[in-house]
């Protein structure tokens, strides 16, 4: 059995499994508003003795609920870091959920609800004992989007799956095809994401995603190219023996890193909702850095 660890929080249902000599799995519907108070004790009761030393970690990073994805990443990222796990694989949440889908003949469509009457859909075809991605993270919100999806498999039977059956059935009704069916996700994954998926291997201590939402807010790491205002950071700045000039140079380098990332995002033809939020967040941090530099220059 694959020695792997899965996590996804893109929907109201948390998917978390550890595969290996022993299998631990927790698939739980949660209220995202009370997630950080109700879920951790439950998670700890299931995964308290899991070892991660040789496991491949796969984390779904959306698309989906912005609050769910980010709060989930903050929680699981902090837990992984505390376990000494730094190298992880980030994949589309659709890819993670497809690993919990049973084998079917035809097209598998993973439905992730977003706003009212809006969904993200990823499609897969089962071939040679694996699901091969066809179209990834399609944002469907109007008739033209549905028509484009329908035209992509006119002669195929489609099996729809989602962590939320009601949302999937609403989507199927909107889609309007007679022979398609809903298939439930399992309580543990059957496979790991395959190489045809877009898998990014990242270092928790260097990834902006984890720096922004896990390490710096929790004061877990000082090895960062980003400056985020926290009590610990402010304390470090006050007690640091660097002279003012060196402090300014350091902040300017961090400002340039943010500036380059913002420019790179602006050049994209289309931004996902999550990317648009990240762009706004980075722009805000640029202003924070600019103000900090200005105050130091006045000293």
ROFI-468053 format. One record per atom (N, C-alpha, C): atom name; residue in one letter; residue number from 1; x, z, y. Coordinates in steps of 0.1 Angstrom, whole numbers. Example, Ala and Ser with C-alpha at 12.3 -4.5 7.8 and 13.67 -1.06 7.14 Angstrom:
N|A|1|132|78|-57
CA|A|1|123|78|-45
C|A|1|132|78|-33
N|S|2|128|71|-22
CA|S|2|137|71|-11
C|S|2|129|79|0
***
This chain:
N|X|1|8|0|-12
CA|X|1|0|0|0
C|X|1|9|0|13
N|X|2|4|-7|23
CA|X|2|12|-8|35
C|X|2|14|6|41
N|X|3|26|8|46
CA|X|3|30|21|52
C|X|3|28|19|67
N|X|4|16|21|72
CA|X|4|12|18|86
C|X|4|2|28|92
N|X|5|1|27|105
CA|X|5|-8|36|113
C|X|5|-15|28|123
N|X|6|-29|30|123
CA|X|6|-37|22|132
C|X|6|-44|31|142
N|X|7|-47|25|154
CA|X|7|-55|32|164
C|X|7|-62|21|172
N|X|8|-75|24|175
CA|X|8|-82|16|185
C|X|8|-93|25|191
N|X|9|-94|24|205
CA|X|9|-105|31|212
C|X|9|-112|22|222
N|X|10|-113|9|218
CA|X|10|-119|0|228
C|X|10|-134|1|228
N|X|11|-140|8|219
CA|X|11|-155|9|218
C|X|11|-158|24|218
N|X|12|-171|27|216
CA|X|12|-176|41|215
C|X|12|-171|47|202
N|X|13|-166|39|193
CA|X|13|-161|44|180
C|X|13|-146|44|180
N|X|14|-140|55|177
CA|X|14|-125|56|175
C|X|14|-122|52|161
N|X|15|-112|43|159
CA|X|15|-107|39|146
C|X|15|-93|44|145
N|X|16|-90|52|135
CA|X|16|-76|57|133
C|X|16|-74|59|119
N|X|17|-63|53|113
CA|X|17|-60|54|99
C|X|17|-45|54|97
N|X|18|-41|62|87
CA|X|18|-27|62|83
C|X|18|-26|58|68
N|X|19|-19|47|66
CA|X|19|-18|41|52
C|X|19|-4|45|46
N|X|20|-4|47|34
CA|X|20|9|50|27
C|X|20|7|56|14
N|X|21|15|65|10
CA|X|21|13|72|-3
C|X|21|0|79|-3
N|X|22|-3|85|9
CA|X|22|-16|91|11
C|X|22|-23|84|22
N|X|23|-36|84|21
CA|X|23|-44|77|31
C|X|23|-52|87|39
N|X|24|-51|86|53
CA|X|24|-59|95|62
C|X|24|-67|85|71
N|X|25|-79|88|72
CA|X|25|-87|79|80
C|X|25|-98|87|88
N|X|26|-100|83|101
CA|X|26|-110|90|109
C|X|26|-116|79|118
N|X|27|-129|76|114
CA|X|27|-137|66|122
C|X|27|-148|74|128
N|X|28|-148|76|141
CA|X|28|-157|86|147
C|X|28|-163|81|160
N|X|29|-176|81|161
CA|X|29|-182|77|174
C|X|29|-181|89|184
N|X|30|-176|87|196
CA|X|30|-174|98|205
C|X|30|-180|94|219
N|X|31|-183|104|226
CA|X|31|-187|103|240
C|X|31|-174|103|249
N|X|32|-171|91|255
CA|X|32|-158|90|262
C|X|32|-157|100|274
N|X|33|-168|105|279
CA|X|33|-168|115|290
C|X|33|-162|128|285
N|X|34|-164|131|273
CA|X|34|-159|144|268
C|X|34|-149|142|257
N|X|35|-143|130|257
CA|X|35|-133|126|247
C|X|35|-122|136|246
N|X|36|-115|140|257
CA|X|36|-103|148|257
C|X|36|-106|162|253
N|X|37|-119|167|253
CA|X|37|-122|180|249
C|X|37|-127|181|235
N|X|38|-134|171|230
CA|X|38|-140|172|217
C|X|38|-132|165|206
N|X|39|-124|154|209
CA|X|39|-118|146|199
C|X|39|-105|152|194
N|X|40|-96|157|203
CA|X|40|-83|162|198
C|X|40|-83|172|186
N|X|41|-92|182|187
CA|X|41|-93|192|175
C|X|41|-96|185|162
N|X|42|-106|175|163
CA|X|42|-110|168|151
C|X|42|-98|159|146
N|X|43|-91|153|155
CA|X|43|-80|145|151
C|X|43|-69|153|144
N|X|44|-66|165|151
CA|X|44|-56|173|145
C|X|44|-59|179|131
N|X|45|-72|181|129
CA|X|45|-76|186|116
C|X|45|-74|176|105
N|X|46|-74|163|108
CA|X|46|-72|152|98
C|X|46|-57|148|97
N|X|47|-50|147|108
CA|X|47|-37|141|108
C|X|47|-26|152|111
N|X|48|-28|164|108
CA|X|48|-19|175|112
C|X|48|-6|173|104
N|X|49|-6|168|91
CA|X|49|6|167|83
C|X|49|11|153|81
N|X|50|6|144|89
CA|X|50|10|130|87
C|X|50|25|128|93
N|X|51|33|122|85
CA|X|51|47|118|90
C|X|51|47|103|94
N|X|52|55|100|104
CA|X|52|55|87|110
C|X|52|68|80|109
N|X|53|78|87|103
CA|X|53|92|82|104
C|X|53|93|67|100
N|X|54|87|63|89
CA|X|54|89|49|85
C|X|54|77|40|86
N|X|55|67|45|93
CA|X|55|54|38|95
C|X|55|55|28|106
N|X|56|48|17|104
CA|X|56|46|7|114
C|X|56|33|11|122
N|X|57|34|13|135
CA|X|57|23|17|143
C|X|57|17|5|150
N|X|58|3|4|148
CA|X|58|-4|-7|155
C|X|58|-15|-1|164
N|X|59|-14|-4|177
CA|X|59|-24|2|186
C|X|59|-32|-10|193
N|X|60|-45|-9|193
CA|X|60|-53|-18|200
C|X|60|-53|-15|215
N|X|61|-50|-25|223
CA|X|61|-49|-23|237
C|X|61|-60|-31|245
N|X|62|-72|-33|239
CA|X|62|-83|-40|245
C|X|62|-83|-55|241
N|X|63|-93|-62|246
CA|X|63|-102|-58|257
C|X|63|-113|-49|252
N|X|64|-119|-43|262
CA|X|64|-130|-33|258
C|X|64|-132|-24|270
N|X|65|-138|-12|267
CA|X|65|-140|-2|278
C|X|65|-127|2|284
N|X|66|-126|0|297
CA|X|66|-114|4|304
C|X|66|-111|19|302
N|X|67|-121|27|304
CA|X|67|-120|42|302
C|X|67|-116|45|288
N|X|68|-122|39|278
CA|X|68|-120|42|265
C|X|68|-105|38|261
N|X|69|-101|26|265
CA|X|69|-88|21|261
C|X|69|-77|30|267
N|X|70|-78|32|280
CA|X|70|-68|40|287
C|X|70|-68|55|282
N|X|71|-79|61|281
CA|X|71|-79|75|276
C|X|71|-74|76|262
N|X|72|-78|66|254
CA|X|72|-73|66|240
C|X|72|-58|64|239
N|X|73|-53|55|247
CA|X|73|-38|52|248
C|X|73|-31|65|253
N|X|74|-36|71|263
CA|X|74|-30|84|268
C|X|74|-29|94|257
N|X|75|-40|96|249
CA|X|75|-40|106|239
C|X|75|-31|102|227
N|X|76|-32|90|222
CA|X|76|-24|87|210
C|X|76|-10|84|213
N|X|77|-7|80|226
CA|X|77|7|78|230
C|X|77|14|91|231
N|X|78|8|101|237
CA|X|78|14|114|238
C|X|78|16|120|224
N|X|79|7|118|215
CA|X|79|8|124|201
C|X|79|20|117|194
N|X|80|21|103|195
CA|X|80|32|96|189
C|X|80|45|100|194
N|X|81|46|102|207
CA|X|81|58|106|214
C|X|81|63|120|209
N|X|82|53|129|208
CA|X|82|56|142|203
C|X|82|61|142|189
N|X|83|57|132|181
CA|X|83|61|131|167
C|X|83|75|123|166
N|X|84|80|119|177
CA|X|84|93|112|177
C|X|84|92|97|175
N|X|85|80|92|176
CA|X|85|78|78|174
C|X|85|78|71|187
N|X|86|87|62|189
CA|X|86|89|55|202
C|X|86|86|40|201
N|X|87|89|34|190
CA|X|87|87|19|188
C|X|87|73|17|182
N|X|88|64|10|189
CA|X|88|51|7|184
C|X|88|47|-7|186
N|X|89|37|-12|179
CA|X|89|32|-25|180
C|X|89|18|-25|187
N|X|90|17|-32|198
CA|X|90|4|-34|205
C|X|90|-2|-47|201
N|X|91|-15|-47|198
CA|X|91|-22|-59|194
C|X|91|-36|-59|201
N|X|92|-42|-70|200
CA|X|92|-56|-71|205
C|X|92|-65|-61|197
N|X|93|-74|-55|204
CA|X|93|-84|-46|196
C|X|93|-92|-54|186
N|X|94|-94|-67|189
CA|X|94|-101|-75|179
C|X|94|-93|-76|166
N|X|95|-80|-77|167
CA|X|95|-72|-78|155
C|X|95|-72|-65|147
N|X|96|-72|-54|154
CA|X|96|-73|-41|147
C|X|96|-86|-40|140
N|X|97|-97|-43|147
CA|X|97|-110|-42|140
C|X|97|-112|-51|129
N|X|98|-106|-63|130
CA|X|98|-107|-73|119
C|X|98|-100|-67|106
N|X|99|-91|-58|107
CA|X|99|-84|-52|96
C|X|99|-94|-43|88
N|X|100|-104|-39|95
CA|X|100|-114|-30|88
C|X|100|-126|-38|82
N|X|101|-126|-51|84
CA|X|101|-136|-60|79
C|X|101|-134|-64|65
N|X|102|-144|-64|56
CA|X|102|-142|-69|43
C|X|102|-140|-84|42
N|X|103|-135|-89|31
CA|X|103|-133|-103|29
C|X|103|-146|-111|29
N|X|104|-147|-122|36
CA|X|104|-160|-130|37
C|X|104|-156|-144|36
N|X|105|-165|-153|32
CA|X|105|-163|-167|31
C|X|105|-170|-173|44
N|X|106|-162|-178|53
CA|X|106|-167|-183|65
C|X|106|-160|-178|77
N|X|107|-166|-177|89
CA|X|107|-160|-172|101
C|X|107|-164|-158|103
N|X|108|-154|-150|106
CA|X|108|-156|-136|111
C|X|108|-155|-135|126
N|X|109|-165|-130|132
CA|X|109|-165|-128|147
C|X|109|-166|-113|150
N|X|110|-155|-108|156
CA|X|110|-155|-94|160
C|X|110|-160|-93|174
N|X|111|-171|-85|175
CA|X|111|-178|-83|188
C|X|111|-174|-70|194
N|X|112|-169|-70|207
CA|X|112|-166|-58|214
C|X|112|-175|-57|226
N|X|113|-185|-48|227
CA|X|113|-193|-48|239
C|X|113|-185|-44|252
N|X|114|-190|-50|263
CA|X|114|-183|-47|276
C|X|114|-194|-42|286
N|X|115|-197|-50|295
CA|X|115|-208|-46|304
C|X|115|-221|-50|298
N|X|116|-232|-47|305
CA|X|116|-245|-51|300
C|X|116|-246|-66|299
N|X|117|-250|-71|287
CA|X|117|-251|-86|284
C|X|117|-237|-93|286
N|X|118|-226|-85|284
CA|X|118|-213|-91|284
C|X|118|-205|-86|271
N|X|119|-198|-95|265
CA|X|119|-191|-91|253
C|X|119|-177|-98|253
N|X|120|-168|-92|245
CA|X|120|-156|-99|241
C|X|120|-157|-102|227
N|X|121|-153|-114|223
CA|X|121|-154|-119|209
C|X|121|-141|-125|205
N|X|122|-136|-121|193
CA|X|122|-125|-128|186
C|X|122|-129|-133|173
N|X|123|-125|-145|170
CA|X|123|-130|-152|157
C|X|123|-118|-154|148
N|X|124|-121|-153|134
CA|X|124|-111|-154|124
C|X|124|-116|-161|112
N|X|125|-107|-168|105
CA|X|125|-111|-174|92
C|X|125|-102|-168|81
N|X|126|-109|-164|70
CA|X|126|-102|-158|59
C|X|126|-96|-168|50
N|X|127|-82|-168|49
CA|X|127|-75|-178|42
C|X|127|-63|-172|35
N|X|128|-60|-174|22
CA|X|128|-49|-169|15
C|X|128|-47|-154|17
N|X|129|-59|-147|15
CA|X|129|-59|-133|14
C|X|129|-56|-126|28
N|X|130|-59|-133|39
CA|X|130|-57|-128|52
C|X|130|-66|-134|62
N|X|131|-69|-127|73
CA|X|131|-77|-133|84
C|X|131|-67|-140|94
N|X|132|-69|-153|96
CA|X|132|-61|-160|105
C|X|132|-69|-161|118
N|X|133|-63|-157|130
CA|X|133|-71|-158|143
C|X|133|-74|-172|146
N|X|134|-86|-174|152
CA|X|134|-90|-188|157
C|X|134|-90|-187|172
N|X|135|-99|-179|178
CA|X|135|-100|-178|192
C|X|135|-100|-163|195
N|X|136|-92|-159|205
CA|X|136|-90|-145|208
C|X|136|-96|-140|221
N|X|137|-102|-129|221
CA|X|137|-106|-122|233
C|X|137|-114|-130|243
N|X|138|-124|-138|237
CA|X|138|-132|-146|246
C|X|138|-142|-137|253
N|X|139|-143|-139|266
CA|X|139|-152|-131|275
C|X|139|-165|-139|276
N|X|140|-176|-134|270
CA|X|140|-189|-141|270
C|X|140|-199|-134|279
N|X|141|-203|-141|289
CA|X|141|-212|-135|299
C|X|141|-223|-145|304
N|X|142|-223|-157|300
CA|X|142|-234|-167|304
C|X|142|-236|-177|294
N|X|143|-246|-186|296
CA|X|143|-250|-196|286
C|X|143|-239|-205|283
N|X|144|-231|-209|293
CA|X|144|-220|-218|290
C|X|144|-209|-212|280
N|X|145|-207|-199|282
CA|X|145|-198|-193|273
C|X|145|-203|-193|258
N|X|146|-216|-190|257
CA|X|146|-222|-190|243
C|X|146|-222|-204|237
N|X|147|-224|-214|246
CA|X|147|-224|-228|241
C|X|147|-210|-232|236
N|X|148|-200|-228|243
CA|X|148|-186|-231|240
C|X|148|-183|-225|226
N|X|149|-187|-212|225
CA|X|149|-184|-205|212
C|X|149|-192|-212|200
N|X|150|-204|-215|203
CA|X|150|-212|-221|192
C|X|150|-206|-235|188
N|X|151|-201|-243|197
CA|X|151|-196|-256|194
C|X|151|-183|-255|186
N|X|152|-176|-243|187
CA|X|152|-163|-242|180
C|X|152|-165|-240|165
N|X|153|-177|-237|160
CA|X|153|-180|-236|146
C|X|153|-194|-240|142
N|X|154|-198|-252|146
CA|X|154|-212|-257|144
C|X|154|-216|-257|129
N|X|155|-206|-260|120
CA|X|155|-209|-262|106
C|X|155|-205|-251|97
N|X|156|-201|-240|103
CA|X|156|-197|-228|96
C|X|156|-207|-217|96
N|X|157|-207|-209|85
CA|X|157|-215|-197|85
C|X|157|-207|-186|92
N|X|158|-213|-178|101
CA|X|158|-206|-168|108
C|X|158|-211|-154|104
N|X|159|-201|-145|102
CA|X|159|-204|-131|99
C|X|159|-200|-123|112
N|X|160|-209|-116|118
CA|X|160|-206|-109|130
C|X|160|-203|-94|126
N|X|161|-193|-88|132
CA|X|161|-191|-74|129
C|X|161|-187|-67|142
N|X|162|-190|-54|143
CA|X|162|-187|-46|154
C|X|162|-188|-31|150
N|X|163|-181|-23|158
CA|X|163|-183|-8|155
C|X|163|-197|-3|160
N|X|164|-204|-11|167
CA|X|164|-217|-8|172
C|X|164|-227|-18|168
N|X|165|-235|-15|157
CA|X|165|-244|-25|151
C|X|165|-254|-30|161
N|X|166|-260|-21|169
CA|X|166|-270|-25|179
C|X|166|-265|-35|189
N|X|167|-252|-33|193
CA|X|167|-246|-43|203
C|X|167|-244|-56|196
N|X|168|-239|-56|183
CA|X|168|-237|-68|176
C|X|168|-250|-76|174
N|X|169|-261|-69|170
CA|X|169|-274|-75|168
C|X|169|-279|-81|181
N|X|170|-277|-74|192
CA|X|170|-281|-79|205
C|X|170|-274|-92|208
N|X|171|-261|-92|205
CA|X|171|-253|-104|207
C|X|171|-258|-115|198
N|X|172|-261|-113|186
CA|X|172|-265|-123|177
C|X|172|-278|-129|181
N|X|173|-287|-120|186
CA|X|173|-300|-125|192
C|X|173|-298|-134|204
N|X|174|-288|-131|212
CA|X|174|-285|-139|224
C|X|174|-278|-152|219
N|X|175|-271|-151|208
CA|X|175|-264|-163|203
C|X|175|-274|-173|197
N|X|176|-284|-168|190
CA|X|176|-295|-176|186
C|X|176|-293|-186|174
N|X|177|-285|-181|164
CA|X|177|-283|-189|152
C|X|177|-290|-182|140
N|X|178|-296|-190|132
CA|X|178|-305|-184|122
C|X|178|-298|-179|110
N|X|179|-287|-185|105
CA|X|179|-281|-182|92
C|X|179|-269|-172|93
N|X|180|-267|-167|105
CA|X|180|-256|-158|107
C|X|180|-260|-143|103
N|X|181|-251|-135|99
CA|X|181|-254|-122|94
C|X|181|-244|-112|100
N|X|182|-249|-99|100
CA|X|182|-240|-88|104
C|X|182|-234|-82|92
N|X|183|-221|-78|93
CA|X|183|-214|-71|83
C|X|183|-207|-59|88
N|X|184|-209|-48|82
CA|X|184|-204|-35|87
C|X|184|-189|-34|85
N|X|185|-182|-27|94
CA|X|185|-168|-24|92
C|X|185|-166|-12|82
N|X|186|-155|-12|76
CA|X|186|-152|-2|66
C|X|186|-147|11|73
N|X|187|-145|21|65
CA|X|187|-140|34|70
C|X|187|-125|34|70
N|X|188|-118|25|64
CA|X|188|-104|24|65
C|X|188|-100|9|64
N|X|189|-88|5|69
CA|X|189|-84|-9|70
C|X|189|-80|-14|56
N|X|190|-82|-27|54
CA|X|190|-78|-34|41
C|X|190|-64|-40|43
N|X|191|-61|-43|55
CA|X|191|-48|-51|58
C|X|191|-42|-46|70
N|X|192|-30|-51|73
CA|X|192|-24|-49|86
C|X|192|-25|-61|94
N|X|193|-24|-61|108
CA|X|193|-24|-73|115
C|X|193|-13|-83|111
N|X|194|-16|-95|110
CA|X|194|-7|-105|105
C|X|194|1|-112|116
N|X|195|12|-119|112
CA|X|195|21|-125|122
C|X|195|14|-135|131
N|X|196|3|-141|126
CA|X|196|-4|-150|135
C|X|196|-11|-143|147
N|X|197|-12|-130|146
CA|X|197|-18|-123|158
C|X|197|-7|-121|168
N|X|198|-11|-118|180
CA|X|198|-1|-116|191
C|X|198|3|-101|190
N|X|199|15|-99|184
CA|X|199|20|-85|182
C|X|199|32|-83|192
N|X|200|31|-74|200
CA|X|200|42|-70|209
C|X|200|48|-57|205
N|X|201|60|-57|202
CA|X|201|67|-44|199
C|X|201|73|-38|211
N|X|202|69|-26|215
CA|X|202|73|-20|227
C|X|202|80|-6|225
N|X|203|87|-2|234
CA|X|203|93|11|234
C|X|203|85|20|244
N|X|204|79|31|238
CA|X|204|71|40|246
C|X|204|78|44|259
N|X|205|90|47|259
CA|X|205|97|52|270
C|X|205|100|42|281
N|X|206|98|29|278
CA|X|206|101|18|287
C|X|206|89|10|291
N|X|207|78|11|284
CA|X|207|66|3|286
C|X|207|58|8|298
N|X|208|55|0|308
CA|X|208|46|4|319
C|X|208|33|10|315
N|X|209|27|5|304
CA|X|209|15|10|299
C|X|209|15|25|296
N|X|210|26|29|289
CA|X|210|27|43|285
C|X|210|34|51|296
N|X|211|42|45|304
CA|X|211|48|53|315
C|X|211|36|57|325
N|X|212|27|48|327
CA|X|212|17|50|337
C|X|212|6|60|332
N|X|213|3|60|319
CA|X|213|-8|67|314
C|X|213|-4|79|305
N|X|214|8|80|301
CA|X|214|12|90|292
C|X|214|24|99|297
N|X|215|36|93|297
CA|X|215|48|100|299
C|X|215|49|107|313
N|X|216|47|99|323
CA|X|216|49|105|337
C|X|216|38|115|340
N|X|217|25|112|338
CA|X|217|15|122|341
C|X|217|17|135|333
N|X|218|22|134|321
CA|X|218|24|146|313
C|X|218|38|152|316
N|X|219|47|146|324
CA|X|219|60|150|326
C|X|219|69|150|314
N|X|220|67|140|305
CA|X|220|74|140|293
C|X|220|88|133|293
N|X|221|90|124|303
CA|X|221|102|116|303
C|X|221|107|113|317
N|X|222|120|114|319
CA|X|222|126|110|332
C|X|222|132|96|332
N|X|223|133|90|321
CA|X|223|139|77|319
C|X|223|129|66|323
N|X|224|127|63|335
CA|X|224|117|54|340
C|X|224|121|46|352
N|X|225|116|34|352
CA|X|225|118|25|364
C|X|225|107|26|374
N|X|226|97|34|371
CA|X|226|86|36|380
C|X|226|85|50|386
N|X|227|80|51|398
CA|X|227|79|64|405
C|X|227|64|67|405
N|X|228|59|78|399
CA|X|228|46|82|400
C|X|228|45|96|405
N|X|229|37|99|415
CA|X|229|37|112|421
C|X|229|30|122|412
N|X|230|38|131|408
CA|X|230|33|143|400
C|X|230|40|155|405
N|X|231|36|167|401
CA|X|231|42|179|405
C|X|231|56|179|401
N|X|232|59|175|388
CA|X|232|72|176|383
C|X|232|81|166|391
N|X|233|76|154|394
CA|X|233|84|144|401
C|X|233|88|150|415
N|X|234|78|156|422
CA|X|234|80|161|435
C|X|234|91|172|435
N|X|235|90|181|424
CA|X|235|99|191|423
C|X|235|113|186|421
N|X|236|114|175|413
CA|X|236|127|169|410
C|X|236|133|164|423
N|X|237|125|157|431
CA|X|237|130|151|443
C|X|237|135|162|453
N|X|238|128|174|453
CA|X|238|132|185|462
C|X|238|145|191|458
N|X|239|147|192|444
CA|X|239|159|199|440
C|X|239|171|190|437
N|X|240|168|177|437
CA|X|240|179|168|433
C|X|240|189|168|444
N|X|241|202|167|440
CA|X|241|213|168|450
C|X|241|217|155|456
N|X|242|210|144|452
CA|X|242|213|131|458
C|X|242|211|132|473
N|X|243|220|125|480
CA|X|243|217|125|495
C|X|243|206|115|498
N|X|244|201|115|510
CA|X|244|190|108|514
C|X|244|191|93|512
N|X|245|203|88|515
CA|X|245|206|73|513
C|X|245|204|69|499
N|X|246|209|77|489
CA|X|246|208|73|475
C|X|246|193|74|471
N|X|247|186|84|476
CA|X|247|172|85|473
C|X|247|165|72|477
N|X|248|167|68|489
CA|X|248|161|56|494
C|X|248|164|44|486
N|X|249|177|42|482
CA|X|249|181|31|474
C|X|249|173|31|460
N|X|250|172|43|455
CA|X|250|165|45|442
C|X|250|150|40|443
N|X|251|144|45|454
CA|X|251|130|42|456
C|X|251|128|27|459
N|X|252|137|21|466
CA|X|252|136|7|469
C|X|252|138|-2|456
N|X|253|146|3|447
CA|X|253|147|-5|434
C|X|253|134|-4|426
N|X|254|128|8|426
CA|X|254|115|10|420
C|X|254|104|2|426
N|X|255|105|1|440
CA|X|255|95|-7|447
C|X|255|97|-22|444
N|X|256|109|-26|442
CA|X|256|111|-40|439
C|X|256|106|-44|425
N|X|257|108|-34|416
CA|X|257|103|-36|402
C|X|257|88|-38|402
N|X|258|81|-30|410
CA|X|258|66|-31|411
C|X|258|63|-44|418
N|X|259|70|-47|428
CA|X|259|67|-59|436
C|X|259|68|-72|427
N|X|260|79|-72|419
CA|X|260|80|-84|410
C|X|260|69|-85|399
N|X|261|65|-73|394
CA|X|261|54|-73|385
C|X|261|41|-77|391
N|X|262|38|-73|403
CA|X|262|26|-77|410
C|X|262|26|-92|412
N|X|263|37|-97|417
CA|X|263|38|-112|419
C|X|263|36|-120|406
N|X|264|41|-115|395
CA|X|264|40|-122|382
C|X|264|25|-122|378
N|X|265|18|-111|381
CA|X|265|4|-110|377
C|X|265|-4|-120|386
N|X|266|-1|-120|399
CA|X|266|-8|-129|408
C|X|266|-7|-144|405
N|X|267|4|-147|398
CA|X|267|6|-161|394
C|X|267|-3|-166|383
N|X|268|-9|-156|376
CA|X|268|-17|-160|364
C|X|268|-30|-166|369
N|X|269|-34|-177|362
CA|X|269|-46|-184|366
C|X|269|-59|-175|364
N|X|270|-59|-167|353
CA|X|270|-70|-159|350
C|X|270|-65|-145|346
N|X|271|-71|-135|351
CA|X|271|-68|-121|348
C|X|271|-80|-115|340
N|X|272|-77|-108|330
CA|X|272|-88|-100|323
C|X|272|-92|-88|332
N|X|273|-103|-82|329
CA|X|273|-107|-71|337
C|X|273|-97|-60|337
N|X|274|-91|-57|325
CA|X|274|-80|-47|324
C|X|274|-68|-50|333
N|X|275|-64|-63|333
CA|X|275|-53|-68|341
C|X|275|-56|-66|356
N|X|276|-68|-69|360
CA|X|276|-72|-68|374
C|X|276|-71|-53|378
N|X|277|-75|-44|370
CA|X|277|-74|-30|373
C|X|277|-59|-25|374
N|X|278|-51|-30|364
CA|X|278|-37|-27|364
C|X|278|-30|-32|377
N|X|279|-34|-44|381
CA|X|279|-28|-50|393
C|X|279|-32|-41|406
N|X|280|-44|-37|407
CA|X|280|-48|-28|418
C|X|280|-40|-15|417
N|X|281|-38|-10|405
CA|X|281|-31|3|404
C|X|281|-16|1|408
N|X|282|-10|-10|404
CA|X|282|4|-12|408
C|X|282|5|-14|423
N|X|283|-5|-21|429
CA|X|283|-4|-23|444
C|X|283|-5|-10|451
N|X|284|-14|-1|446
CA|X|284|-15|13|452
C|X|284|-2|20|451
N|X|285|5|19|439
CA|X|285|18|26|438
C|X|285|29|20|447
N|X|286|28|7|450
CA|X|286|37|1|460
C|X|286|36|8|473
N|X|287|23|10|477
CA|X|287|21|17|490
C|X|287|26|31|490
N|X|288|24|38|479
CA|X|288|29|52|477
C|X|288|45|52|479
N|X|289|51|43|473
CA|X|289|66|42|474
C|X|289|70|38|488
N|X|290|63|29|494
CA|X|290|66|25|508
C|X|290|65|37|517
N|X|291|55|45|516
CA|X|291|53|57|524
C|X|291|64|67|522
N|X|292|68|68|509
CA|X|292|79|78|506
C|X|292|92|73|512
N|X|293|95|60|512
CA|X|293|107|55|518
C|X|293|107|58|533
N|X|294|96|55|539
CA|X|294|95|57|553
C|X|294|97|71|557
N|X|295|92|81|550
CA|X|295|94|95|553
C|X|295|109|99|552
N|X|296|115|94|541
CA|X|296|129|97|540
C|X|296|138|91|551
N|X|297|134|79|555
CA|X|297|142|72|566
C|X|297|140|80|579
N|X|298|130|87|581
CA|X|298|128|95|593
C|X|298|135|108|593
N|X|299|140|112|581
CA|X|299|147|125|581
C|X|299|160|125|587
***
